[in-house]
Amino acid sequence: MARTGFLHHIGTFFFLAAAILLLVVSISAPVIKDIAILKVSLTNKTTIRNSSVTFGTFGHCILDVPPVQTDQDYCFPKVVGYDVASIMEEIDHTSFSKASRDSANRLTNVMVLHPVACVIAFIAFLVSIGATVIGSILASLIGALAWIITLIVMAIDFSIFGPLARVVRKIVNADCLSAHRLSRIT
């Protein structure tokens, strides 16, 4: 292993941490149903347990589906791109503007960049492990590419789930019973 400075090892750790965090987002619902980019809790008019919708990178899950005496979760098939607005409209008859619906539909296709950024960050980690000066420069360039893709994906996540959260929040504020509760993971 080449003699490198202390900062090199910190940078290597950050590449690994970024790859792990991007992996968590990449395996969100429906791959792992309890990890979500956005979670909307529904009341179901029950006192036992409330259903919730978890939105992830490749789809969504509905957790605690009635009847409430059973522990039923339903995850839809994994797809690249899904219709976030239609899902919420079908579940609780929430209405979205045409612009919000169309932009969310198109942008969910780009969420495939989550695993791409994860792989690139991991490659930067691998290159930086035993790197000399040239390897460190190469790892920095690869890491910069992963950073740019991660920024793009983060902006896309905000633009997809921001309007959804805004509409659900309006429902919560209008209804004194708090029909829905939002939980953001990212």
Salt bridges, closest charged atoms under 4 A:
ASP64 OD1 - ARG49 NE 3.31
ASP73 OD2 - LYS33 NZ 2.71
GLU89 OE1 - ARG101 NH1 2.70
ASP92 OD2 - HIS180 NE2 2.72
ASP102 OD2 - LYS98 NZ 2.77
ASP157 OD2 - HIS114 NE2 2.88
